[in-house]
Amino acid sequence: MRGLYACLLFVFAVSAQVSAQEIDTVPIPIKDFDLKLKKSPMPSLKGIIVFKPVEIKPLIVSSKVNYWKNKTAIGINVNQSSFSNNWSGGGVNSLAVEGLINYKAEYKKENYSYLSEVDLRYGKIRNKGQLQKKTNDRIFWNNTGAFKISKNWNLFTQVTFESQFDSGYSYSTNNGVESGVLISKFMSPGYLTESFGFEYKPSKYFSTQFGTGAAKQTFVLDNKELAAADAAANPTNQKTDFYGVPVGKTFKNDLAFQVTVNFEKDIFHNVNLKSRYYVFVPYDEVENMKHRLDVTLTTKVNRFMNVTLNGVGIYDKTISSKIQGSQSLAMGVMFIFPR
């Protein structure tokens, strides 16, 4: 009897365990249930929704690519000093004024570029009891067109004009009286140079131009006036030519090989170095090659004020057998457009 009771108890425990494991899967019939669902609070749309196309007018932006870059710099330098009559250290009252205008226009599109640069400088100084003298006088206009043929090489053609504004004199003092002899004027001399060849330009601030075909015209339009002034000052040793142009003529043409090296970069903060070295080698007179080096160092003091150091070196045997040099240091205002 006890064994039968134990067997029934075991069967009942197993059945209860199976029912507990499958309780979540037991189907519940709801066919006969009276279920009422609440109405959804969300509004319902009735009818037909009609979609109409909307015409959107295209927005046309009027734009034009500007391939030109322009820069203009205008500078004025003034230096003045005065002394009282009883100034023990000695000195001479003086006034120096110098002005400059530099204009640069650059065009770049695809493989073609064009550069036009104008550099105008003029300055004078007046010391008490002396004649007025020039401190600077230059007209320089350069035009260069280039076509890129590789990463660092271009084909280029160039036209350069150079002269001066005012008359230049050679000064001397005799018995305390200062006098000047006329030695140059506007277009006496004047230079026009045409060149074409290859340009090596590995960066924006450095380039070297090899003018395999170059022609240079030297003008001395007032040759007779210069000859008369020289004859009056040196009756026993008169010149036979001026700037390579024989007396009595006003024009000379030279064919030559030309090399021009340009460098312009901000070497320090607010310090710009610009230099141009030029050598001209005539094919028929190689020994009369001409060299010129221009160096300008500009330091910005503030937005408008700057300090400028200029240096020029020239070696031209047709003018002088020695190297000519000039140097000037000035402080003034500089206006640059656009900023």
C-alpha positions, 0 to 999 in steps of 0.5 A: 500500500505504501509503495502504491502511494509513493508511486502516485505521488511521484507521477503527480510531481512530474506532471506539475513540473511539466505543466509549470514549464509549458504554461506560457505556451498553452493556447487560450481560446478567445472566440467567444469572449466579449472584448471591447477595445478603446478607440484610438486617441490619434486622429484618423485621415479620411478621404484622398490625399492629392500630391501636386508637383511644386515647381522650384526655380533654379537659383542662378548665382552670378559669379566671375573668376578674377585671374588678376592680382594687383598691388600698389605701394606709395611711400614718402620719406622725409629727413630734416635737420637744423642747427642754431648759429652757435651750435658748437658741434657744427652742422649744416641745415638740410632737408631731404625728401624721397617718394616712391611708387611701386605697382604690380599686376599679375595674371594667372590662368592655367599654364599662362601667366603675365606680370607687369611691374612699375617702380618709380623713385625720386628723391632730393636733398638740399644742404644750406649753402650747397646746390640741390642734389638727387638722392634717388631717380629711377623709372623702371617698367618690366613686363613678362609673359610666361607659358609653363612647359613643366613643373619648374620650367617656363617659356618666357618673353620680356620687355623692360624699360628703364630711365630717369626723371631729372637731370643728373650732375657731377659736382665740384667745388672751386674757391668755395663755390660749388658747381655741377656739370650735366652728365645725364637727363631723361632718356639720356640714357634710356634703355629698352630691352627685349628678351625671350628664353627659358625661366626656372621657377621652383617657388613663388619667391625665386626665379631665374631667367635665361634670355637666349635671345635678347636685344637692348637699345641704349638711347642718349637723346641729348647726346650733343648737349652732354658733349657740350657740357663735357667739353666746357668742363674738360676741354683737354680730355673730352669723351668720345661716347656717352653710355656706350653711344658715340658722340653725334649719335642717339641710339645703339642696339646690342644683341646679347645673352641675358640672365636675370635672377629674382628673389622676393620673400619675407625672411623674418616677421615684418621683414621683406627682402627683394633683390634682382641681379641682371647680367647682359653679355653682348655677342659682339663685345663679350668683354663689355658685359653689364652687371646690375644688382638691386637689393631692397630690405623693408622692415614694417614698424607698424601699419603705415611706418617702415624702414627701408634700406636700398643698395645698388651695384653696377659694373659697366665698362662703357660707363666706368672701369670700376664698380659703381655703388649707392646706398640709402637708409630711410624711414617714412610712411608706406600706404599699400592697396589693397591691404 
